[in-house]
Amino acid sequence: MLIQRYSAQDARVNLADILGAVYYTKNPVLVEKRGRPVAAVISPEDFDWLRREKEKVFAVIDRIQARSSDRDPDEVLSEVTAEVEEVRQSLYEKRRRAN
């Protein structure tokens, strides 16, 4: 995926072109100030996908919090950390086997 970068000043001057490019190519554009990203212009499809993914993540967090409300927070953190590590290890192994 090609990510174009524009300074904030150039983005201001070329906004119509940037919006058209993002809409038709679906490639994001980063807007930078002094070489640091300050905004991203993404397609409506990417925005919808990100919004749905964020909702899924927060739904999982809400379920975990509800199930763990009566437990010691340090114990919950330890269990979550172990599960995350197990998933990461599994993904690492799958990638290694694929290569």
C-alpha contacts under 8 A as a table, 3 or more apart, distances in Angstrom:
res1	aa1	res2	aa2	distance
1	M	27	N	6.56
2	L	27	N	6.18
2	L	28	P	7.66
3	I	27	N	6.18
3	I	28	P	5.55
3	I	29	V	5.61
3	I	30	L	7.05
4	Q	27	N	7.91
4	Q	28	P	6.91
4	Q	29	V	4.86
4	Q	30	L	6.27
5	R	29	V	5.71
5	R	30	L	4.78
5	R	31	V	5.90
5	R	32	E	7.08
6	Y	9	Q	7.88
6	Y	10	D	5.86
6	Y	11	A	5.62
6	Y	29	V	7.39
6	Y	30	L	6.30
6	Y	31	V	4.97
6	Y	32	E	6.09
7	S	10	D	5.16
7	S	11	A	6.02
7	S	31	V	5.58
7	S	32	E	4.76
7	S	33	K	5.84
7	S	34	R	7.66
7	S	35	G	7.53
8	A	11	A	5.00
8	A	12	R	6.17
8	A	31	V	5.61
8	A	32	E	5.60
8	A	33	K	5.77
9	Q	12	R	5.20
9	Q	13	V	6.51
10	D	13	V	5.11
10	D	14	N	5.99
11	A	14	N	5.02
11	A	15	L	5.33
11	A	18	I	7.32
11	A	31	V	6.73
12	R	15	L	5.40
14	N	17	D	5.38
14	N	18	I	6.15
15	L	18	I	5.02
15	L	19	L	6.08
16	A	19	L	5.23
16	A	20	G	6.22
17	D	20	G	5.13
17	D	21	A	6.07
18	I	21	A	5.10
18	I	22	V	6.14
18	I	29	V	7.37
19	L	22	V	5.27
19	L	23	Y	6.06
19	L	41	V	7.66
20	G	23	Y	5.09
20	G	24	Y	6.11
21	A	24	Y	5.36
21	A	25	T	5.67
21	A	26	K	7.46
21	A	27	N	7.51
22	V	25	T	5.43
22	V	26	K	4.94
22	V	27	N	5.37
22	V	28	P	5.91
22	V	29	V	7.08
22	V	41	V	7.18
22	V	42	I	6.32
22	V	43	S	5.81
23	Y	26	K	5.57
23	Y	43	S	5.64
23	Y	44	P	7.77
26	K	42	I	7.19
26	K	43	S	5.49
27	N	42	I	7.04
27	N	43	S	7.37
28	P	40	A	6.74
28	P	41	V	5.60
28	P	42	I	4.71
28	P	43	S	6.98
29	V	40	A	5.62
29	V	41	V	5.13
29	V	42	I	6.76
30	L	37	P	6.24
30	L	38	V	7.61
30	L	39	A	5.96
30	L	40	A	4.53
30	L	41	V	6.46
31	V	37	P	5.70
31	V	38	V	5.87
31	V	39	A	5.14
31	V	40	A	5.97
31	V	41	V	7.79
32	E	35	G	5.41
32	E	36	R	4.98
32	E	37	P	4.23
32	E	38	V	5.34
32	E	39	A	7.01
33	K	36	R	5.33
33	K	37	P	6.51
33	K	38	V	6.53
37	P	40	A	7.70
42	I	46	D	6.19
42	I	47	F	6.50
43	S	46	D	5.21
43	S	47	F	6.25
44	P	47	F	4.97
44	P	48	D	6.13
45	E	48	D	5.16
45	E	49	W	6.18
46	D	49	W	5.04
46	D	50	L	6.10
47	F	50	L	5.14
47	F	51	R	6.11
48	D	51	R	5.08
48	D	52	R	6.18
49	W	52	R	5.20
49	W	53	E	6.15
50	L	53	E	5.10
50	L	54	K	6.06
51	R	54	K	5.16
51	R	55	E	6.25
52	R	55	E	5.08
52	R	56	K	6.28
53	E	56	K	5.04
53	E	57	V	6.27
54	K	57	V	5.13
54	K	58	F	6.27
55	E	58	F	5.22
55	E	59	A	6.08
56	K	59	A	5.05
56	K	60	V	6.32
57	V	60	V	5.22
57	V	61	I	6.30
58	F	61	I	4.89
58	F	62	D	6.05
59	A	62	D	5.06
59	A	63	R	6.26
60	V	63	R	5.13
60	V	64	I	6.19
61	I	64	I	5.12
61	I	65	Q	6.10
62	D	65	Q	5.12
62	D	66	A	6.12
63	R	66	A	5.10
63	R	67	R	6.18
64	I	67	R	5.22
64	I	68	S	6.00
65	Q	68	S	5.07
65	Q	69	S	5.70
66	A	69	S	5.44
67	R	70	D	7.77
68	S	71	R	5.27
68	S	73	P	7.98
68	S	76	V	7.07
71	R	75	E	7.35
71	R	76	V	7.05
72	D	75	E	5.34
72	D	76	V	6.45
73	P	76	V	5.07
73	P	77	L	6.10
74	D	77	L	5.05
74	D	78	S	6.16
75	E	78	S	5.11
75	E	79	E	6.31
76	V	79	E	5.14
76	V	80	V	6.11
77	L	80	V	5.13
77	L	81	T	5.97
78	S	81	T	5.15
78	S	82	A	6.25
79	E	82	A	5.15
79	E	83	E	6.29
80	V	83	E	5.09
80	V	84	V	6.12
81	T	84	V	5.14
81	T	85	E	6.15
82	A	85	E	5.14
82	A	86	E	6.20
83	E	86	E	5.02
83	E	87	V	6.30
84	V	87	V	5.17
84	V	88	R	6.14
85	E	88	R	5.04
85	E	89	Q	6.05
86	E	89	Q	5.14
86	E	90	S	6.19
87	V	90	S	5.05
87	V	91	L	6.21
88	R	91	L	5.14
88	R	92	Y	6.06
89	Q	92	Y	4.99
89	Q	93	E	6.16
90	S	93	E	5.16
90	S	94	K	6.27
91	L	94	K	5.09
91	L	95	R	6.21
92	Y	95	R	5.23
92	Y	96	R	6.11
93	E	96	R	5.02
93	E	97	R	6.14
94	K	97	R	5.22
94	K	98	A	6.16
95	R	98	A	5.03
95	R	99	N	6.32
96	R	99	N	5.32
